[in-house]
Amino acid sequence: MRLNWGNKLILVFLAFGGMISYMVLRCMQTPVDLVASEYYKDELSYQQVIDARQRAERLSGKVDLRREGTHLAIHMPREMEHMKLTGSIQLYCPSDAARDRHFVLRVDDEGRQDIGMDQIRPGHYIVRVQWQGSGEQYYVEEPLTIQ
């Protein structure tokens, strides 16, 4: 059976339409995770984050993140030892919002907090530590890869 040029043209258009339909279907099934669910509200208060980050950089040391056996140890800078600190720890996974973890900051007198590794799945994270101490706010971000 021979096809004339009109029938071939119709087959090309049908194949093109099928390909476009397939691509649209695949794109609609791809999850899209935003960096923050309340992006606009977070952006308005970002100057406070900049100020808190600058205060944290002026401290004598950095927030130290270290995997120690079955837990993730977070050590606050020396100035924060023996202080009443309040705040939060966020493990933000850029590639999968389902892996994000939030913890309340509860450091001991030496400025240390342990988080069990059973609560954290392997992957690349950005650890965001935000805390208040002696009337000032502080903020740091550190990359962390858990294998």
Disulfide bonds with the S-S distance in Angstrom:
none
